[in-house]
């Protein structure tokens, strides 16, 4: 299957009643890459991933995963994907190993390799020494690690991770990223993940920004940041309103107060700083210049910060949940 | 890393009968593991039948003793209590589907590349096996209520128990297929199971009932699970004919005595129908 896309999506749509959760998205994921779906909660990430995993039937459009159609060849898709959901799907009354054994049998992993493979994936997530403990005694992070191990057990070609690090402490998040990076070296696998953490999207080879059920842009994090082109400059002054006015009048720049500082975007910010001091006509207490982050990328493509978008989408997600009932 | 650094490659084979069989086995195996690991459940499922049998049975027995000479009333109640145990345990097993849905594990099963049929069949067989195991505990008490431990009788009762357990689990799975929470499910189970037990001849003999009550007992499927067990037991004990006629009248359709084989057939056929409805429900739920 060399050269073929790991995931290919064309005009995929999903409506719940009158609410359009996904409005015709299209993208391709190359074999072997880590592809991130970045967007606020309620943007349609989980709905899209559910359609790709054959859990939800699309309203329109088509998608193939590992070369198989997600509607017509559902079993083939299922055989070739691993899934880690946002919410745990483990049996707390069984031991960690029993949970994996259940999975191996359900997926028809050849009996001759089941034991070795279980050991290998559990060692990878550093849970082999806890194999006989009941899963209900595990912490949230351990459960997530076990789910990742389980998702890999049958050597899927595409691993879907839906918000794999949400609700975990920073240390566990780092560990999970460690496994994902290690995984890419060890196995021939494509990783498709959703996240609303900007710093995690940085780890992806390419990201698709999704907002209001549409893919806004797809590219590598570096290219996306370069496309914004401007650095972020933040200054502290005694009179922010006056500073904003001065920036507009003297430099033609639109500034706003963010995170307690007057913030604006300008090309090559470091060269701009001397001009700023010379020309603003009022004292500046401090200044900072930063390269564009994915936050800036998100803002430049969607017109709002991811946090603002989440607050706004909260209502929509609620409506969708009601429609699904 | 202790394991060799090269990944152990796994090629999942295309779906076949062998694969579905493995799926059935592991779903069944999980039911048994859950049962064996949960001793509290094992005990709590015993409390009700044992209370009925030894407390109610003894109390009622002293009241009716005069009219049923030569037999312990508890011997009469015994097959009913076996059925009760089996039904409650089977229902509980089926209810774990609702539990699995609430806790997400059902999703793990439903995204697997196996047929819905394999999952449902595994669940029903597992529930039936667990319920039969629970019934064996009641079976062990046979001597206490005057039922002989004859091998033929024990094997017959075991087989009939398993059949009843399978059918009731299939019924429970069918109910659980669409349920979203445990409270609703057990509310419904209470509503369905209590009348079924009362109207099955588990508690009182079905002879000489008023017409409306007789009709209800005849349409109650559980009647056909209890009666074969009672007939088997009465075939192995000595009772005066008039007492036997009163306590073990069998089931009659418009005066026709329904043979045991047909009764067993009804329970089995019902089980298969309920099983296919359950499978269809899970297919549709996707």
Contacts between the chains, C-beta under 8 A, distances in Angstrom:
chain1	res1	chain2	res2	distance
A	53	B	111	6.5
A	54	B	111	7.1
A	55	B	107	7.6
A	55	B	110	7.8
A	55	B	111	6.3
A	57	B	286	7.9
A	75	B	15	5.7
A	75	B	113	4.6
A	76	B	113	7.7
A	78	B	111	6.1
A	78	B	112	6.6
A	78	B	113	3.9
A	79	B	12	4.9
A	79	B	14	7.8
A	79	B	15	7.8
A	79	B	113	4.4
A	80	B	12	7.8
A	83	B	111	5.9
A	85	B	104	7.0
A	85	B	107	6.8
A	87	B	104	5.1
A	88	B	103	7.7
A	88	B	104	5.7
A	89	B	103	7.9
A	89	B	104	3.9
A	89	B	105	5.6
A	89	B	107	4.9
A	89	B	108	4.3
A	90	B	104	7.6
A	90	B	105	6.7
A	90	B	108	7.6
A	91	B	30	7.1
A	91	B	34	8.0
A	91	B	100	7.7
A	91	B	103	7.8
A	91	B	105	4.9
A	92	B	103	7.1
A	93	B	33	7.9
A	93	B	34	5.6
A	93	B	37	6.1
A	93	B	38	7.3
A	94	B	30	6.9
A	94	B	33	6.4
A	94	B	34	7.6
A	98	B	30	7.9
A	98	B	33	6.7
A	101	B	26	7.5
A	102	B	26	5.5
A	102	B	30	6.0
A	102	B	108	7.9
A	103	B	108	7.1
A	103	B	112	7.8
A	105	B	22	5.0
A	105	B	23	6.6
A	105	B	25	7.0
A	105	B	26	3.6
A	106	B	22	7.8
A	106	B	23	5.4
A	106	B	26	6.1
A	106	B	27	7.9
A	106	B	108	7.9
A	106	B	109	6.7
A	106	B	112	4.2
A	106	B	114	5.9
A	107	B	12	5.6
A	107	B	112	6.0
A	107	B	113	6.5
A	108	B	12	5.5
A	108	B	13	5.6
A	108	B	15	7.5
A	108	B	18	7.9
A	108	B	19	4.2
A	108	B	22	6.1
A	108	B	23	7.8
A	108	B	113	7.5
A	108	B	114	7.8
A	109	B	10	5.4
A	109	B	12	6.4
A	110	B	10	7.0
A	110	B	11	7.4
A	110	B	13	7.3
A	113	B	8	5.6
A	113	B	10	5.9
A	116	B	3	7.2
A	116	B	8	5.3
A	117	B	8	4.8
A	117	B	10	5.7
A	119	B	3	5.9
A	120	B	3	4.4
A	120	B	7	7.0
A	120	B	8	5.4
A	123	B	1	5.9
A	123	B	2	5.9
A	123	B	3	5.5
A	124	B	1	7.4
A	128	B	2	7.8
A	153	B	10	7.4
A	154	B	10	5.5
A	154	B	12	5.1
A	155	B	7	7.2
A	155	B	9	6.1
A	155	B	10	4.0
A	155	B	11	7.3
A	155	B	12	7.5
A	186	B	5	7.0
A	186	B	6	7.8
A	186	B	7	4.9
A	187	B	7	4.7
